[in-house]
Amino acid sequence: MDLISSCDGKRIIDVGAGATTLIDSLVENGYEVTVLDISSEALRILSNRHGTNLQYINDDLSKALELGEYEIWHDRAVLHFLLNPNDREQYVSNLESCIRSGGFAVIETFSTDGAKMCCGLDLHTYDEEMLVDLLGDNWTLIDSIRHTHINPVGGERPYISTIFKRK
Ligand SMILES: C[S@@+](CC[C@H](N)C(=O)[O-])C[C@H]1O[C@@H](n2cnc3c(N)ncnc32)[C@H](O)[C@@H]1O
């Protein structure tokens, strides 16, 4: 919430939202929230909590999508599951299709000094430079924080959390 609330805007899309309680905090703080996930089960859980207070998109970020327009894009822990460079390019293309100049991308991934797998799946981990390279010339990195997330079973997971602004 601290990262997101430091960005201007209240229209947000949370991609790979899962069933995160971050969505509850966003709603409580007056955000207009769209959640996207490839998992219909995750969206069903959010729908049970929030009903028509959210917009729901059940789709795959590695495909070309028409997502609408938002002021903030938030991703915690989905980009790092995209292992194929073409899928990552499509992710950036989807991001750029819905965040205009002056908008923000808050992107949080496992960092290069951390775990290489999550939930039995391989990960593509990141440092600042890799994220800057991936997003390319249309974006300015305005903040980057390293921290250790404690997962639900007590494991330490080094993360990188970044805020980018679209030029
Ligand atoms: C580790 S969970 C993170 C959930 C939430 N953002 C959080 O931080 O608690 C990753 C989520 O990304 C979703 N996901 C994985 N690959 C995806 C894709 N290609 N397109 C959209 N969602 C995807 C999964 O279904 C899952 O809900």
Ligand as a Chemical Component Dictionary entry (heavy atoms), coordinates in Angstrom:
data_LIG
# 
_chem_comp.id                   LIG 
_chem_comp.type                 NON-POLYMER 
_chem_comp.pdbx_formal_charge   0 
_chem_comp.three_letter_code    LIG 
# 
loop_
_chem_comp_atom.comp_id 
_chem_comp_atom.atom_id 
_chem_comp_atom.alt_atom_id 
_chem_comp_atom.type_symbol 
_chem_comp_atom.charge 
_chem_comp_atom.model_Cartn_x 
_chem_comp_atom.model_Cartn_y 
_chem_comp_atom.model_Cartn_z 
_chem_comp_atom.pdbx_ordinal 
LIG C1  C1  C 0  2.363  -15.979 -6.401  1  
LIG S1  S1  S 1  0.729  -15.530 -6.860  2  
LIG C2  C2  C 0  0.702  -13.835 -6.360  3  
LIG C3  C3  C 0  -0.658 -13.391 -5.891  4  
LIG C4  C4  C 0  -0.705 -11.963 -5.336  5  
LIG N1  N1  N 0  -0.274 -10.990 -6.310  6  
LIG C5  C5  C 0  0.119  -11.837 -4.090  7  
LIG O1  O1  O 0  1.155  -11.161 -4.108  8  
LIG O2  O2  O -1 -0.259 -12.416 -3.067  9  
LIG C6  C6  C 0  0.836  -15.415 -8.629  10 
LIG C7  C7  C 0  -0.517 -15.210 -9.302  11 
LIG O3  O3  O 0  -0.296 -14.993 -10.697 12 
LIG C8  C8  C 0  -1.260 -15.704 -11.446 13 
LIG N2  N2  N 0  -0.677 -15.950 -12.779 14 
LIG C9  C9  C 0  0.343  -16.791 -13.092 15 
LIG N3  N3  N 0  0.626  -16.716 -14.397 16 
LIG C10 C10 C 0  -0.248 -15.810 -14.942 17 
LIG C11 C11 C 0  -0.451 -15.298 -16.253 18 
LIG N4  N4  N 0  0.297  -15.718 -17.289 19 
LIG N5  N5  N 0  -1.429 -14.384 -16.454 20 
LIG C12 C12 C 0  -2.180 -13.954 -15.397 21 
LIG N6  N6  N 0  -2.027 -14.401 -14.127 22 
LIG C13 C13 C 0  -1.074 -15.306 -13.902 23 
LIG C14 C14 C 0  -1.508 -16.964 -10.620 24 
LIG O4  O4  O 0  -2.754 -17.561 -10.926 25 
LIG C15 C15 C 0  -1.440 -16.423 -9.191  26 
LIG O5  O5  O 0  -2.703 -16.004 -8.718  27 
# 
loop_
_chem_comp_bond.comp_id 
_chem_comp_bond.atom_id_1 
_chem_comp_bond.atom_id_2 
_chem_comp_bond.value_order 
_chem_comp_bond.pdbx_ordinal 
LIG C1  S1  SING 1  
LIG S1  C2  SING 2  
LIG S1  C6  SING 3  
LIG C2  C3  SING 4  
LIG C3  C4  SING 5  
LIG C4  N1  SING 6  
LIG C4  C5  SING 7  
LIG C5  O1  DOUB 8  
LIG C5  O2  SING 9  
LIG C6  C7  SING 10 
LIG C7  O3  SING 11 
LIG C7  C15 SING 12 
LIG O3  C8  SING 13 
LIG C8  N2  SING 14 
LIG C8  C14 SING 15 
LIG N2  C9  SING 16 
LIG N2  C13 SING 17 
LIG C9  N3  DOUB 18 
LIG N3  C10 SING 19 
LIG C10 C11 SING 20 
LIG C10 C13 DOUB 21 
LIG C11 N4  SING 22 
LIG C11 N5  DOUB 23 
LIG N5  C12 SING 24 
LIG C12 N6  DOUB 25 
LIG N6  C13 SING 26 
LIG C14 O4  SING 27 
LIG C14 C15 SING 28 
LIG C15 O5  SING 29 
# 
